[in-house]
Each structure stands twice: as C-alpha cells, then as structure tokens.
Amino acid sequence: MGERTISPRTSAACFAALVALTLATVSLSFVRMGPAGHLAAGLAFGAAKAALVALVFMHLIRSPARTWLAAGLGLFWLGIFVTLTLTDYLARPLASF
C-alpha cells in the first residue's frame, strides 16, 4: 500500500482537465442552440468527466481485468435500469389538464 499507482502529476493533470471540462460545460449554457444540442453536448462532457474520474481517481486504469469486469457489469446494470425506467415512463399516457 506504500507505493503509488498514479503519480501526483497525473492526478493534477486529471484535476485540471476536470476543471476545464466543468468550465466548458458552464460556458456551453451561454451558447445559442436547441435543447437537443445542449443535451448532447452536456452528456458528452459528463461522460468524459465520469471516465476521467473512474480511470484516474478510482485507479481503474491500472487495475486487473476483474475490476474492469465489475465496472462494466455495473454500467450494464445501470443501462438496464435506465431502459426499464424509460420504458415505463414512455408507456404512460400524457396527462391532460
């Protein structure tokens, strides 16, 4: 446990990238585009930030294959839950006021 798996320089670079992506996300809110464009760009920035956090700060980049398998299975189950939730939501009739 005494040796470092990720260097402090890599952690600092990842932190700087996360800050830059956060600033890019905030500046995106001032750009005029449709809601679908904002959604797509925001999800892309969010996925990039999540990947950076998982790879560097959760040490996934230097972990064995079993850890990658566990992370992949977690994402697979998240996809199942999101799909089931959207299926339920989209199957409901629209509320009429």
C-alpha positions in Angstrom: 0.0 0.0 0.0 3.0 2.2 0.3 3.7 2.6 -3.5 1.8 5.0 -5.6 -0.3 3.6 -8.5 -1.0 7.0 -10.1 1.6 9.8 -10.0 0.7 13.1 -8.4 1.4 14.8 -11.8 -1.2 12.6 -13.5 -3.7 13.4 -10.7 -3.1 17.1 -11.1 -3.4 16.9 -14.9 -6.7 15.0 -14.4 -7.9 17.6 -12.0 -7.0 20.4 -14.4 -8.9 18.5 -17.2 -12.0 18.2 -14.9 -11.9 21.9 -14.1 -11.6 22.7 -17.8 -14.5 20.4 -18.7 -16.6 22.0 -16.0 -15.9 25.4 -17.3 -16.7 24.2 -20.8 -20.0 22.9 -19.5 -20.9 26.2 -17.9 -19.8 28.2 -20.9 -22.0 25.9 -23.1 -25.1 27.3 -21.3 -24.4 30.7 -22.9 -24.2 29.3 -26.5 -27.4 29.6 -28.5 -28.5 26.1 -29.7 -31.6 23.9 -29.4 -32.4 21.8 -26.3 -31.2 18.7 -28.1 -27.8 20.3 -28.8 -27.4 21.3 -25.2 -28.4 17.8 -24.0 -26.0 16.0 -26.4 -23.1 18.3 -25.5 -23.8 18.2 -21.8 -24.0 14.4 -21.8 -20.7 14.2 -23.8 -19.0 16.5 -21.2 -20.5 14.4 -18.4 -19.3 11.1 -19.9 -15.8 12.5 -20.4 -15.7 13.7 -16.8 -17.0 10.4 -15.5 -14.4 8.5 -17.5 -11.6 10.6 -16.1 -12.8 10.1 -12.5 -13.1 6.4 -13.0 -9.8 5.9 -14.8 -7.6 8.1 -12.7 -9.1 8.8 -9.2 -10.7 5.3 -8.9 -7.4 3.8 -10.2 -9.3 1.8 -12.9 -6.5 2.4 -15.4 -4.1 0.2 -13.6 -6.5 -2.4 -12.1 -6.8 -6.0 -13.1 -9.3 -7.4 -15.5 -11.7 -8.4 -12.7 -12.1 -4.8 -11.7 -12.8 -3.8 -15.3 -15.4 -6.6 -15.5 -17.1 -5.3 -12.3 -17.1 -1.8 -13.6 -18.6 -3.0 -16.9 -21.2 -5.0 -15.2 -22.2 -2.0 -13.1 -22.6 0.1 -16.3 -24.6 -2.7 -17.9 -27.0 -2.8 -14.9 -27.3 0.9 -15.0 -28.3 0.7 -18.6 -30.9 -1.9 -17.8 -32.4 0.2 -15.1 -32.4 3.3 -17.3 -34.0 1.4 -20.1 -36.7 -0.1 -17.8 -37.4 3.3 -16.3 -37.8 5.0 -19.7 -40.0 2.1 -21.0 -42.3 2.7 -18.1 -42.3 6.5 -18.5 -42.9 6.4 -22.2 -45.7 3.8 -22.0 -47.8 6.1 -19.8 -50.4 8.3 -21.4 -49.9 12.0 -21.4 -51.7 13.9 -18.6 -54.5 16.1 -19.9 -55.2 19.2 -17.8 
